Amino acid sequence: MMDATADRRGNTDSVPWLKGRYHADLDPDAERAIRRAGLAWHDEPEAERQLALAASIAPGHTAVLTAHYRYNLYKHRYGPAQDCAERLLAAAARRLNIPLDWQDVRPAHADFRSQDPDIRFWLFVLQAYGYVLLRLDRRDLGMVAMRHVAMLDADDQTRTRALLQVIERAGADE
């Protein structure tokens, strides 16, 4: 069992999970800061300090941006989550060499049926962006984003069509 208290005291030896590596292209100190932020979830100043540290070490890295997005989303801070999602979309689009404006992306820009992790990541980030827009009560643009994912993901590997059905049913009940 992980000893989060030991980590708060600075003793990371009792938390081997902090030493693991999942992102070969991410500085190990940034990766540890992301994990420490997770351990400090209920200590917001510490969690935010760790996220800021990760961002200072690896600004713009998708793992750091994803950690910020998730932290803000789960804390119901949808404005900052939207900003993170937009930055993630741009980073993922640059990696794929597709248009930075997601609304300009068409099926011919990439093989969206592929299992390529970068393509899947971009689609899931666009889905997350649409979701956070819905949470911000920007339903029209959120639905456009979700439908765009569904259109590009012809095999519905992201399960966006099912998510759209749930959202549309919920809207019909209002």
Secondary structure, DSSP 8 states (H G I E B T S, - for coil): ---HHHHHTT-GGG-GGGG--S-TTS-HHHHHHHHHHHHTTT-HHHHHHHHHHHHHHSTT-HHHHHHHHHHHHHTT-HHHHHHHHHHHHHHHHHHHT--SSGGG--GGGS-TTS--HHHHHHHHHHHHHHHHHHHTT-HHHHHHHHHHHHHH-TT-TT-HHHHHHHHHHHHHT-
